């Protein structure tokens, strides 16, 4: 789940945000994992953005007893920023 803070520049909109990989496997006691829980990203600051960009973020597990099943502990976020259409 992508976590964002702030807002893009007032003349622009966040048209699309893609997290790669879109899914990640976790390991740990089944009793500690709830279906509705998701792996989150560290917050991505959108403040004042006026162009598309790609950022690397940390992955945050929903429970401390869980572990990532893969060695990769970061994700890539592709932010597509577009000029706001005139009213």
PDB file of N, CA, C and O in Angstrom:
ATOM      1  N   UNK A   1       0.847  -1.166   0.000  1.00  0.00           N
ATOM      2  CA  UNK A   1       0.000   0.000   0.000  1.00  0.00           C
ATOM      3  C   UNK A   1       0.891   1.227   0.000  1.00  0.00           C
ATOM      4  O   UNK A   1       1.770   1.368   0.850  1.00  0.00           O
ATOM      5  N   UNK A   2       0.659   2.119  -0.965  1.00  0.00           N
ATOM      6  CA  UNK A   2       1.437   3.343  -1.068  1.00  0.00           C
ATOM      7  C   UNK A   2       0.953   4.357  -0.040  1.00  0.00           C
ATOM      8  O   UNK A   2      -0.245   4.611   0.075  1.00  0.00           O
ATOM      9  N   UNK A   3       1.883   4.928   0.699  1.00  0.00           N
ATOM     10  CA  UNK A   3       1.584   5.968   1.678  1.00  0.00           C
ATOM     11  C   UNK A   3       2.187   7.269   1.165  1.00  0.00           C
ATOM     12  O   UNK A   3       3.378   7.323   0.857  1.00  0.00           O
ATOM     13  N   UNK A   4       1.358   8.334   1.070  1.00  0.00           N
ATOM     14  CA  UNK A   4       1.851   9.625   0.602  1.00  0.00           C
ATOM     15  C   UNK A   4       1.552  10.702   1.633  1.00  0.00           C
ATOM     16  O   UNK A   4       0.643  10.570   2.451  1.00  0.00           O
ATOM     17  N   UNK A   5       2.335  11.765   1.574  1.00  0.00           N
ATOM     18  CA  UNK A   5       2.098  12.953   2.399  1.00  0.00           C
ATOM     19  C   UNK A   5       2.236  14.168   1.492  1.00  0.00           C
ATOM     20  O   UNK A   5       2.949  14.128   0.490  1.00  0.00           O
ATOM     21  N   UNK A   6       1.558  15.233   1.847  1.00  0.00           N
ATOM     22  CA  UNK A   6       1.643  16.462   1.075  1.00  0.00           C
ATOM     23  C   UNK A   6       0.815  16.396  -0.199  1.00  0.00           C
ATOM     24  O   UNK A   6       0.175  15.388  -0.500  1.00  0.00           O
ATOM     25  N   UNK A   7       0.846  17.497  -0.936  1.00  0.00           N
ATOM     26  CA  UNK A   7       0.092  17.611  -2.182  1.00  0.00           C
ATOM     27  C   UNK A   7       1.009  18.113  -3.280  1.00  0.00           C
ATOM     28  O   UNK A   7       1.951  18.866  -3.034  1.00  0.00           O
ATOM     29  N   UNK A   8       0.711  17.677  -4.500  1.00  0.00           N
ATOM     30  CA  UNK A   8       1.487  18.154  -5.644  1.00  0.00           C
ATOM     31  C   UNK A   8       1.211  19.639  -5.846  1.00  0.00           C
ATOM     32  O   UNK A   8       0.276  20.187  -5.260  1.00  0.00           O
ATOM     33  N   UNK A   9       2.023  20.288  -6.673  1.00  0.00           N
ATOM     34  CA  UNK A   9       1.858  21.701  -6.992  1.00  0.00           C
ATOM     35  C   UNK A   9       0.406  21.950  -7.406  1.00  0.00           C
ATOM     36  O   UNK A   9      -0.207  21.097  -8.047  1.00  0.00           O
ATOM     37  N   UNK A  10      -0.149  23.110  -7.045  1.00  0.00           N
ATOM     38  CA  UNK A  10      -1.574  23.381  -7.276  1.00  0.00           C
ATOM     39  C   UNK A  10      -2.004  23.320  -8.735  1.00  0.00           C
ATOM     40  O   UNK A  10      -3.189  23.127  -9.005  1.00  0.00           O
ATOM     41  N   UNK A  11      -1.090  23.477  -9.685  1.00  0.00           N
ATOM     42  CA  UNK A  11      -1.431  23.424 -11.114  1.00  0.00           C
ATOM     43  C   UNK A  11      -1.346  22.011 -11.682  1.00  0.00           C
ATOM     44  O   UNK A  11      -1.533  21.811 -12.882  1.00  0.00           O
ATOM     45  N   UNK A  12      -1.063  21.025 -10.822  1.00  0.00           N
ATOM     46  CA  UNK A  12      -0.845  19.653 -11.290  1.00  0.00           C
ATOM     47  C   UNK A  12      -1.680  18.672 -10.473  1.00  0.00           C
ATOM     48  O   UNK A  12      -2.202  19.007  -9.410  1.00  0.00           O
ATOM     49  N   UNK A  13      -1.793  17.445 -11.001  1.00  0.00           N
ATOM     50  CA  UNK A  13      -2.477  16.366 -10.293  1.00  0.00           C
ATOM     51  C   UNK A  13      -1.599  15.116 -10.316  1.00  0.00           C
ATOM     52  O   UNK A  13      -0.770  14.941 -11.208  1.00  0.00           O
ATOM     53  N   UNK A  14      -1.793  14.266  -9.336  1.00  0.00           N
ATOM     54  CA  UNK A  14      -1.151  12.959  -9.331  1.00  0.00           C
ATOM     55  C   UNK A  14      -2.052  12.054 -10.159  1.00  0.00           C
ATOM     56  O   UNK A  14      -3.083  11.589  -9.672  1.00  0.00           O
ATOM     57  N   UNK A  15      -1.671  11.799 -11.411  1.00  0.00           N
ATOM     58  CA  UNK A  15      -2.506  11.032 -12.333  1.00  0.00           C
ATOM     59  C   UNK A  15      -2.404   9.533 -12.081  1.00  0.00           C
ATOM     60  O   UNK A  15      -3.372   8.797 -12.271  1.00  0.00           O
ATOM     61  N   UNK A  16      -1.217   9.082 -11.649  1.00  0.00           N
ATOM     62  CA  UNK A  16      -1.028   7.644 -11.441  1.00  0.00           C
ATOM     63  C   UNK A  16       0.148   7.434 -10.495  1.00  0.00           C
ATOM     64  O   UNK A  16       1.127   8.180 -10.519  1.00  0.00           O
ATOM     65  N   UNK A  17       0.031   6.408  -9.668  1.00  0.00           N
ATOM     66  CA  UNK A  17       1.124   6.005  -8.784  1.00  0.00           C
ATOM     67  C   UNK A  17       1.231   4.488  -8.862  1.00  0.00           C
ATOM     68  O   UNK A  17       0.271   3.777  -8.566  1.00  0.00           O
ATOM     69  N   UNK A  18       2.384   4.003  -9.255  1.00  0.00           N
ATOM     70  CA  UNK A  18       2.587   2.564  -9.419  1.00  0.00           C
ATOM     71  C   UNK A  18       3.717   2.102  -8.504  1.00  0.00           C
ATOM     72  O   UNK A  18       4.805   2.678  -8.503  1.00  0.00           O
ATOM     73  N   UNK A  19       3.444   1.054  -7.725  1.00  0.00           N
ATOM     74  CA  UNK A  19       4.457   0.484  -6.838  1.00  0.00           C
ATOM     75  C   UNK A  19       4.968  -0.803  -7.477  1.00  0.00           C
ATOM     76  O   UNK A  19       4.184  -1.672  -7.860  1.00  0.00           O
ATOM     77  N   UNK A  20       6.284  -0.916  -7.588  1.00  0.00           N
ATOM     78  CA  UNK A  20       6.909  -2.112  -8.167  1.00  0.00           C
ATOM     79  C   UNK A  20       7.868  -2.695  -7.129  1.00  0.00           C
ATOM     80  O   UNK A  20       8.800  -2.008  -6.710  1.00  0.00           O
ATOM     81  N   UNK A  21       7.665  -3.931  -6.710  1.00  0.00           N
ATOM     82  CA  UNK A  21       6.645  -4.879  -7.160  1.00  0.00           C
ATOM     83  C   UNK A  21       5.292  -4.542  -6.534  1.00  0.00           C
ATOM     84  O   UNK A  21       5.237  -3.991  -5.435  1.00  0.00           O
ATOM     85  N   UNK A  22       4.183  -4.877  -7.241  1.00  0.00           N
ATOM     86  CA  UNK A  22       2.862  -4.571  -6.713  1.00  0.00           C
ATOM     87  C   UNK A  22       2.452  -5.467  -5.539  1.00  0.00           C
ATOM     88  O   UNK A  22       1.580  -5.107  -4.750  1.00  0.00           O
ATOM     89  N   UNK A  23       3.087  -6.631  -5.434  1.00  0.00           N
ATOM     90  CA  UNK A  23       2.810  -7.565  -4.334  1.00  0.00           C
ATOM     91  C   UNK A  23       4.141  -8.086  -3.805  1.00  0.00           C
ATOM     92  O   UNK A  23       5.136  -8.171  -4.525  1.00  0.00           O
ATOM     93  N   UNK A  24       4.122  -8.432  -2.518  1.00  0.00           N
ATOM     94  CA  UNK A  24       5.334  -8.980  -1.912  1.00  0.00           C
ATOM     95  C   UNK A  24       4.922 -10.080  -0.931  1.00  0.00           C
ATOM     96  O   UNK A  24       3.905  -9.963  -0.248  1.00  0.00           O
ATOM     97  N   UNK A  25       5.698 -11.120  -0.869  1.00  0.00           N
ATOM     98  CA  UNK A  25       5.408 -12.233   0.029  1.00  0.00           C
ATOM     99  C   UNK A  25       6.045 -11.996   1.397  1.00  0.00           C
ATOM    100  O   UNK A  25       7.152 -11.468   1.507  1.00  0.00           O
ATOM    101  N   UNK A  26       5.317 -12.399   2.430  1.00  0.00           N
ATOM    102  CA  UNK A  26       5.834 -12.289   3.794  1.00  0.00           C
ATOM    103  C   UNK A  26       5.816 -13.663   4.449  1.00  0.00           C
ATOM    104  O   UNK A  26       5.074 -14.559   4.045  1.00  0.00           O
ATOM    105  N   UNK A  27       6.650 -13.802   5.469  1.00  0.00           N
ATOM    106  CA  UNK A  27       6.721 -15.043   6.253  1.00  0.00           C
ATOM    107  C   UNK A  27       6.508 -14.711   7.714  1.00  0.00           C
ATOM    108  O   UNK A  27       6.812 -13.611   8.177  1.00  0.00           O
ATOM    109  N   UNK A  28       5.979 -15.688   8.425  1.00  0.00           N
ATOM    110  CA  UNK A  28       5.787 -15.517   9.849  1.00  0.00           C
ATOM    111  C   UNK A  28       4.605 -16.341  10.320  1.00  0.00           C
ATOM    112  O   UNK A  28       3.965 -17.033   9.529  1.00  0.00           O
ATOM    113  N   UNK A  29       4.317 -16.266  11.611  1.00  0.00           N
ATOM    114  CA  UNK A  29       3.208 -17.036  12.169  1.00  0.00           C
ATOM    115  C   UNK A  29       1.879 -16.608  11.545  1.00  0.00           C
ATOM    116  O   UNK A  29       1.566 -15.419  11.473  1.00  0.00           O
ATOM    117  N   UNK A  30       1.116 -17.580  11.104  1.00  0.00           N
ATOM    118  CA  UNK A  30      -0.175 -17.291  10.482  1.00  0.00           C
ATOM    119  C   UNK A  30      -1.077 -16.501  11.422  1.00  0.00           C
ATOM    120  O   UNK A  30      -1.874 -15.678  10.974  1.00  0.00           O
ATOM    121  N   UNK A  31      -0.955 -16.745  12.708  1.00  0.00           N
ATOM    122  CA  UNK A  31      -1.793 -16.051  13.684  1.00  0.00           C
ATOM    123  C   UNK A  31      -1.484 -14.549  13.752  1.00  0.00           C
ATOM    124  O   UNK A  31      -2.293 -13.776  14.264  1.00  0.00           O
ATOM    125  N   UNK A  32      -0.334 -14.138  13.244  1.00  0.00           N
ATOM    126  CA  UNK A  32       0.062 -12.731  13.294  1.00  0.00           C
ATOM    127  C   UNK A  32      -0.300 -11.970  12.028  1.00  0.00           C
ATOM    128  O   UNK A  32      -0.119 -10.754  11.961  1.00  0.00           O
ATOM    129  N   UNK A  33      -0.814 -12.679  11.017  1.00  0.00           N
ATOM    130  CA  UNK A  33      -1.143 -12.030   9.755  1.00  0.00           C
ATOM    131  C   UNK A  33      -2.649 -11.987   9.563  1.00  0.00           C
ATOM    132  O   UNK A  33      -3.319 -13.019   9.573  1.00  0.00           O
ATOM    133  N   UNK A  34      -3.164 -10.795   9.390  1.00  0.00           N
ATOM    134  CA  UNK A  34      -4.593 -10.615   9.154  1.00  0.00           C
ATOM    135  C   UNK A  34      -4.796 -10.285   7.678  1.00  0.00           C
ATOM    136  O   UNK A  34      -4.009  -9.543   7.090  1.00  0.00           O
ATOM    137  N   UNK A  35      -5.846 -10.835   7.084  1.00  0.00           N
ATOM    138  CA  UNK A  35      -6.096 -10.693   5.653  1.00  0.00           C
ATOM    139  C   UNK A  35      -6.136  -9.231   5.205  1.00  0.00           C
ATOM    140  O   UNK A  35      -5.643  -8.904   4.125  1.00  0.00           O
ATOM    141  N   UNK A  36      -6.706  -8.364   6.007  1.00  0.00           N
ATOM    142  CA  UNK A  36      -6.860  -6.956   5.614  1.00  0.00           C
ATOM    143  C   UNK A  36      -5.566  -6.154   5.743  1.00  0.00           C
ATOM    144  O   UNK A  36      -5.477  -5.042   5.221  1.00  0.00           O
ATOM    145  N   UNK A  37      -4.578  -6.694   6.420  1.00  0.00           N
ATOM    146  CA  UNK A  37      -3.323  -5.971   6.606  1.00  0.00           C
ATOM    147  C   UNK A  37      -2.500  -6.011   5.325  1.00  0.00           C
ATOM    148  O   UNK A  37      -2.525  -6.984   4.571  1.00  0.00           O
ATOM    149  N   UNK A  38      -1.775  -4.927   5.106  1.00  0.00           N
ATOM    150  CA  UNK A  38      -0.950  -4.827   3.905  1.00  0.00           C
ATOM    151  C   UNK A  38       0.446  -4.338   4.270  1.00  0.00           C
ATOM    152  O   UNK A  38       0.642  -3.650   5.272  1.00  0.00           O
ATOM    153  N   UNK A  39       1.400  -4.706   3.439  1.00  0.00           N
ATOM    154  CA  UNK A  39       2.734  -4.132   3.542  1.00  0.00           C
ATOM    155  C   UNK A  39       2.613  -2.704   3.020  1.00  0.00           C
ATOM    156  O   UNK A  39       2.060  -2.477   1.943  1.00  0.00           O
ATOM    157  N   UNK A  40       3.125  -1.750   3.776  1.00  0.00           N
ATOM    158  CA  UNK A  40       3.052  -0.344   3.377  1.00  0.00           C
ATOM    159  C   UNK A  40       4.418   0.141   2.923  1.00  0.00           C
ATOM    160  O   UNK A  40       5.442  -0.486   3.194  1.00  0.00           O
ATOM    161  N   UNK A  41       4.410   1.269   2.229  1.00  0.00           N
ATOM    162  CA  UNK A  41       5.667   1.918   1.874  1.00  0.00           C
ATOM    163  C   UNK A  41       5.968   2.973   2.924  1.00  0.00           C
ATOM    164  O   UNK A  41       5.069   3.442   3.622  1.00  0.00           O
ATOM    165  N   UNK A  42       7.232   3.342   3.031  1.00  0.00           N
ATOM    166  CA  UNK A  42       7.530   4.523   3.829  1.00  0.00           C
ATOM    167  C   UNK A  42       6.875   5.700   3.095  1.00  0.00           C
ATOM    168  O   UNK A  42       6.690   5.626   1.881  1.00  0.00           O
ATOM    169  N   UNK A  43       6.523   6.776   3.792  1.00  0.00           N
ATOM    170  CA  UNK A  43       5.794   7.878   3.160  1.00  0.00           C
ATOM    171  C   UNK A  43       6.569   8.525   2.004  1.00  0.00           C
ATOM    172  O   UNK A  43       7.773   8.765   2.091  1.00  0.00           O
ATOM    173  N   UNK A  44       5.835   8.794   0.927  1.00  0.00           N
ATOM    174  CA  UNK A  44       6.384   9.493  -0.234  1.00  0.00           C
ATOM    175  C   UNK A  44       5.870  10.928  -0.168  1.00  0.00           C
ATOM    176  O   UNK A  44       4.661  11.156  -0.130  1.00  0.00           O
ATOM    177  N   UNK A  45       6.790  11.899  -0.154  1.00  0.00           N
ATOM    178  CA  UNK A  45       6.409  13.308  -0.044  1.00  0.00           C
ATOM    179  C   UNK A  45       6.084  13.864  -1.432  1.00  0.00           C
ATOM    180  O   UNK A  45       6.949  13.918  -2.306  1.00  0.00           O
ATOM    181  N   UNK A  46       4.834  14.273  -1.625  1.00  0.00           N
ATOM    182  CA  UNK A  46       4.388  14.832  -2.895  1.00  0.00           C
ATOM    183  C   UNK A  46       4.471  16.360  -2.924  1.00  0.00           C
ATOM    184  O   UNK A  46       4.203  16.972  -3.958  1.00  0.00           O
ATOM    185  N   UNK A  47       4.834  16.972  -1.819  1.00  0.00           N
ATOM    186  CA  UNK A  47       4.781  18.423  -1.669  1.00  0.00           C
ATOM    187  C   UNK A  47       5.453  19.156  -2.823  1.00  0.00           C
ATOM    188  O   UNK A  47       6.656  19.032  -3.053  1.00  0.00           O
ATOM    189  N   UNK A  48       4.626  19.931  -3.548  1.00  0.00           N
ATOM    190  CA  UNK A  48       5.135  20.804  -4.601  1.00  0.00           C
ATOM    191  C   UNK A  48       5.577  20.129  -5.888  1.00  0.00           C
ATOM    192  O   UNK A  48       6.104  20.803  -6.773  1.00  0.00           O
ATOM    193  N   UNK A  49       5.380  18.816  -6.025  1.00  0.00           N
ATOM    194  CA  UNK A  49       5.825  18.144  -7.253  1.00  0.00           C
ATOM    195  C   UNK A  49       5.103  18.717  -8.466  1.00  0.00           C
ATOM    196  O   UNK A  49       3.893  18.939  -8.443  1.00  0.00           O
ATOM    197  N   UNK A  50       5.875  18.952  -9.530  1.00  0.00           N
ATOM    198  CA  UNK A  50       5.296  19.466 -10.778  1.00  0.00           C
ATOM    199  C   UNK A  50       5.796  18.681 -11.985  1.00  0.00           C
ATOM    200  O   UNK A  50       5.700  19.146 -13.120  1.00  0.00           O
ATOM    201  N   UNK A  51       6.331  17.482 -11.731  1.00  0.00           N
ATOM    202  CA  UNK A  51       6.815  16.617 -12.813  1.00  0.00           C
ATOM    203  C   UNK A  51       6.795  15.161 -12.341  1.00  0.00           C
ATOM    204  O   UNK A  51       6.850  14.875 -11.145  1.00  0.00           O
ATOM    205  N   UNK A  52       6.717  14.259 -13.305  1.00  0.00           N
ATOM    206  CA  UNK A  52       6.722  12.831 -12.974  1.00  0.00           C
ATOM    207  C   UNK A  52       8.092  12.453 -12.432  1.00  0.00           C
ATOM    208  O   UNK A  52       9.107  13.042 -12.805  1.00  0.00           O
ATOM    209  N   UNK A  53       8.107  11.474 -11.555  1.00  0.00           N
ATOM    210  CA  UNK A  53       9.367  11.067 -10.937  1.00  0.00           C
ATOM    211  C   UNK A  53       9.283   9.622 -10.467  1.00  0.00           C
ATOM    212  O   UNK A  53       8.198   9.048 -10.375  1.00  0.00           O
ATOM    213  N   UNK A  54      10.430   9.049 -10.173  1.00  0.00           N
ATOM    214  CA  UNK A  54      10.530   7.698  -9.634  1.00  0.00           C
ATOM    215  C   UNK A  54      11.327   7.771  -8.344  1.00  0.00           C
ATOM    216  O   UNK A  54      12.375   8.414  -8.291  1.00  0.00           O
ATOM    217  N   UNK A  55      10.831   7.112  -7.302  1.00  0.00           N
ATOM    218  CA  UNK A  55      11.526   7.115  -6.012  1.00  0.00           C
ATOM    219  C   UNK A  55      11.631   5.696  -5.462  1.00  0.00           C
ATOM    220  O   UNK A  55      10.808   4.835  -5.774  1.00  0.00           O
ATOM    221  N   UNK A  56      12.633   5.470  -4.657  1.00  0.00           N
ATOM    222  CA  UNK A  56      12.810   4.196  -3.953  1.00  0.00           C
ATOM    223  C   UNK A  56      12.313   4.391  -2.524  1.00  0.00           C
ATOM    224  O   UNK A  56      12.623   5.394  -1.881  1.00  0.00           O
ATOM    225  N   UNK A  57      11.548   3.432  -2.037  1.00  0.00           N
ATOM    226  CA  UNK A  57      10.988   3.525  -0.683  1.00  0.00           C
ATOM    227  C   UNK A  57      11.218   2.232   0.081  1.00  0.00           C
ATOM    228  O   UNK A  57      11.370   1.163  -0.510  1.00  0.00           O
ATOM    229  N   UNK A  58      11.242   2.344   1.408  1.00  0.00           N
ATOM    230  CA  UNK A  58      11.333   1.164   2.260  1.00  0.00           C
ATOM    231  C   UNK A  58       9.961   0.515   2.363  1.00  0.00           C
ATOM    232  O   UNK A  58       8.936   1.179   2.207  1.00  0.00           O
ATOM    233  N   UNK A  59       9.951  -0.781   2.625  1.00  0.00           N
ATOM    234  CA  UNK A  59       8.710  -1.520   2.858  1.00  0.00           C
ATOM    235  C   UNK A  59       8.531  -1.702   4.356  1.00  0.00           C
ATOM    236  O   UNK A  59       9.483  -2.036   5.062  1.00  0.00           O
ATOM    237  N   UNK A  60       7.309  -1.484   4.845  1.00  0.00           N
ATOM    238  CA  UNK A  60       7.015  -1.565   6.268  1.00  0.00           C
ATOM    239  C   UNK A  60       5.996  -2.681   6.484  1.00  0.00           C
ATOM    240  O   UNK A  60       4.894  -2.655   5.935  1.00  0.00           O
ATOM    241  N   UNK A  61       6.384  -3.646   7.285  1.00  0.00           N
ATOM    242  CA  UNK A  61       5.511  -4.790   7.555  1.00  0.00           C
ATOM    243  C   UNK A  61       4.444  -4.423   8.585  1.00  0.00           C
ATOM    244  O   UNK A  61       4.689  -3.592   9.460  1.00  0.00           O
ATOM    245  N   UNK A  62       3.251  -5.041   8.489  1.00  0.00           N
ATOM    246  CA  UNK A  62       2.169  -4.701   9.412  1.00  0.00           C
ATOM    247  C   UNK A  62       2.375  -5.207  10.842  1.00  0.00           C
ATOM    248  O   UNK A  62       1.791  -4.661  11.778  1.00  0.00           O
ATOM    249  N   UNK A  63       3.195  -6.240  11.018  1.00  0.00           N
ATOM    250  CA  UNK A  63       3.448  -6.808  12.345  1.00  0.00           C
ATOM    251  C   UNK A  63       4.948  -7.081  12.484  1.00  0.00           C
ATOM    252  O   UNK A  63       5.571  -7.534  11.524  1.00  0.00           O
ATOM    253  N   UNK A  64       5.539  -6.819  13.643  1.00  0.00           N
ATOM    254  CA  UNK A  64       6.976  -7.043  13.810  1.00  0.00           C
ATOM    255  C   UNK A  64       7.382  -8.521  13.734  1.00  0.00           C
ATOM    256  O   UNK A  64       8.549  -8.829  13.493  1.00  0.00           O
ATOM    257  N   UNK A  65       6.426  -9.435  13.939  1.00  0.00           N
ATOM    258  CA  UNK A  65       6.746 -10.866  13.876  1.00  0.00           C
ATOM    259  C   UNK A  65       6.852 -11.382  12.439  1.00  0.00           C
ATOM    260  O   UNK A  65       7.308 -12.503  12.212  1.00  0.00           O
ATOM    261  N   UNK A  66       6.433 -10.569  11.475  1.00  0.00           N
ATOM    262  CA  UNK A  66       6.483 -10.970  10.069  1.00  0.00           C
ATOM    263  C   UNK A  66       7.805 -10.545   9.444  1.00  0.00           C
ATOM    264  O   UNK A  66       8.444  -9.595   9.897  1.00  0.00           O
ATOM    265  N   UNK A  67       8.202 -11.255   8.409  1.00  0.00           N
ATOM    266  CA  UNK A  67       9.448 -10.969   7.678  1.00  0.00           C
ATOM    267  C   UNK A  67       9.162 -11.009   6.189  1.00  0.00           C
ATOM    268  O   UNK A  67       8.259 -11.716   5.744  1.00  0.00           O
ATOM    269  N   UNK A  68       9.923 -10.261   5.429  1.00  0.00           N
ATOM    270  CA  UNK A  68       9.814 -10.332   3.973  1.00  0.00           C
ATOM    271  C   UNK A  68      10.366 -11.667   3.511  1.00  0.00           C
ATOM    272  O   UNK A  68      11.407 -12.107   3.999  1.00  0.00           O
ATOM    273  N   UNK A  69       9.691 -12.315   2.585  1.00  0.00           N
ATOM    274  CA  UNK A  69      10.119 -13.621   2.085  1.00  0.00           C
ATOM    275  C   UNK A  69      11.246 -13.479   1.075  1.00  0.00           C
ATOM    276  O   UNK A  69      11.876 -14.472   0.710  1.00  0.00           O
ATOM    277  N   UNK A  70      11.508 -12.267   0.621  1.00  0.00           N
ATOM    278  CA  UNK A  70      12.559 -12.012  -0.359  1.00  0.00           C
ATOM    279  C   UNK A  70      13.609 -11.104   0.262  1.00  0.00           C
ATOM    280  O   UNK A  70      13.365 -10.454   1.278  1.00  0.00           O
ATOM    281  N   UNK A  71      14.767 -11.070  -0.355  1.00  0.00           N
ATOM    282  CA  UNK A  71      15.852 -10.245   0.165  1.00  0.00           C
ATOM    283  C   UNK A  71      15.599  -8.757  -0.062  1.00  0.00           C
ATOM    284  O   UNK A  71      16.161  -7.917   0.641  1.00  0.00           O
ATOM    285  N   UNK A  72      14.769  -8.433  -1.025  1.00  0.00           N
ATOM    286  CA  UNK A  72      14.508  -7.031  -1.361  1.00  0.00           C
ATOM    287  C   UNK A  72      13.655  -6.384  -0.279  1.00  0.00           C
ATOM    288  O   UNK A  72      12.577  -6.884   0.044  1.00  0.00           O
ATOM    289  N   UNK A  73      14.126  -5.282   0.281  1.00  0.00           N
ATOM    290  CA  UNK A  73      13.405  -4.599   1.351  1.00  0.00           C
ATOM    291  C   UNK A  73      12.895  -3.227   0.905  1.00  0.00           C
ATOM    292  O   UNK A  73      12.362  -2.463   1.710  1.00  0.00           O
ATOM    293  N   UNK A  74      13.062  -2.925  -0.383  1.00  0.00           N
ATOM    294  CA  UNK A  74      12.635  -1.633  -0.917  1.00  0.00           C
ATOM    295  C   UNK A  74      11.762  -1.859  -2.147  1.00  0.00           C
ATOM    296  O   UNK A  74      11.788  -2.925  -2.761  1.00  0.00           O
ATOM    297  N   UNK A  75      10.993  -0.836  -2.490  1.00  0.00           N
ATOM    298  CA  UNK A  75      10.157  -0.875  -3.681  1.00  0.00           C
ATOM    299  C   UNK A  75      10.413   0.395  -4.485  1.00  0.00           C
ATOM    300  O   UNK A  75      10.922   1.384  -3.959  1.00  0.00           O
ATOM    301  N   UNK A  76      10.058   0.355  -5.745  1.00  0.00           N
ATOM    302  CA  UNK A  76      10.148   1.510  -6.627  1.00  0.00           C
ATOM    303  C   UNK A  76       8.749   2.067  -6.810  1.00  0.00           C
ATOM    304  O   UNK A  76       7.805   1.319  -7.066  1.00  0.00           O
ATOM    305  N   UNK A  77       8.614   3.386  -6.680  1.00  0.00           N
ATOM    306  CA  UNK A  77       7.324   4.043  -6.888  1.00  0.00           C
ATOM    307  C   UNK A  77       7.468   4.983  -8.077  1.00  0.00           C
ATOM    308  O   UNK A  77       8.324   5.867  -8.092  1.00  0.00           O
ATOM    309  N   UNK A  78       6.605   4.771  -9.079  1.00  0.00           N
ATOM    310  CA  UNK A  78       6.592   5.631 -10.261  1.00  0.00           C
ATOM    311  C   UNK A  78       5.393   6.564 -10.130  1.00  0.00           C
ATOM    312  O   UNK A  78       4.245   6.118 -10.137  1.00  0.00           O
ATOM    313  N   UNK A  79       5.667   7.863 -10.012  1.00  0.00           N
ATOM    314  CA  UNK A  79       4.618   8.873  -9.866  1.00  0.00           C
ATOM    315  C   UNK A  79       4.443   9.607 -11.194  1.00  0.00           C
ATOM    316  O   UNK A  79       5.395  10.182 -11.721  1.00  0.00           O
ATOM    317  N   UNK A  80       3.234   9.585 -11.725  1.00  0.00           N
ATOM    318  CA  UNK A  80       2.937  10.296 -12.961  1.00  0.00           C
ATOM    319  C   UNK A  80       2.170  11.564 -12.589  1.00  0.00           C
ATOM    320  O   UNK A  80       1.036  11.509 -12.112  1.00  0.00           O
ATOM    321  N   UNK A  81       2.814  12.698 -12.818  1.00  0.00           N
ATOM    322  CA  UNK A  81       2.250  14.002 -12.493  1.00  0.00           C
ATOM    323  C   UNK A  81       1.851  14.681 -13.802  1.00  0.00           C
ATOM    324  O   UNK A  81       2.655  14.772 -14.730  1.00  0.00           O
ATOM    325  N   UNK A  82       0.605  15.157 -13.873  1.00  0.00           N
ATOM    326  CA  UNK A  82       0.116  15.807 -15.087  1.00  0.00           C
ATOM    327  C   UNK A  82      -0.430  17.187 -14.769  1.00  0.00           C
ATOM    328  O   UNK A  82      -0.900  17.451 -13.662  1.00  0.00           O
ATOM    329  N   UNK A  83      -0.357  18.070 -15.774  1.00  0.00           N
ATOM    330  CA  UNK A  83      -0.905  19.432 -15.634  1.00  0.00           C
ATOM    331  C   UNK A  83      -2.415  19.330 -15.448  1.00  0.00           C
ATOM    332  O   UNK A  83      -3.090  18.572 -16.144  1.00  0.00           O
ATOM    333  N   UNK A  84      -2.930  20.102 -14.503  1.00  0.00           N
ATOM    334  CA  UNK A  84      -4.365  20.115 -14.220  1.00  0.00           C
ATOM    335  C   UNK A  84      -5.092  20.746 -15.410  1.00  0.00           C
ATOM    336  O   UNK A  84      -4.647  21.755 -15.958  1.00  0.00           O
ATOM    337  N   UNK A  85      -6.221  20.135 -15.804  1.00  0.00           N
ATOM    338  CA  UNK A  85      -7.030  20.672 -16.898  1.00  0.00           C
ATOM    339  C   UNK A  85      -7.726  21.955 -16.422  1.00  0.00           C
ATOM    340  O   UNK A  85      -8.160  22.043 -15.274  1.00  0.00           O
ATOM    341  N   UNK A  86      -7.827  22.940 -17.309  1.00  0.00           N
ATOM    342  CA  UNK A  86      -8.535  24.175 -16.906  1.00  0.00           C
ATOM    343  C   UNK A  86     -10.015  23.875 -16.683  1.00  0.00           C
ATOM    344  O   UNK A  86     -10.578  23.002 -17.344  1.00  0.00           O
ATOM    345  N   UNK A  87     -10.655  24.602 -15.745  1.00  0.00           N
ATOM    346  CA  UNK A  87     -12.066  24.331 -15.424  1.00  0.00           C
ATOM    347  C   UNK A  87     -13.005  24.643 -16.572  1.00  0.00           C
ATOM    348  O   UNK A  87     -14.217  24.464 -16.445  1.00  0.00           O
TER     349      UNK A  87
END
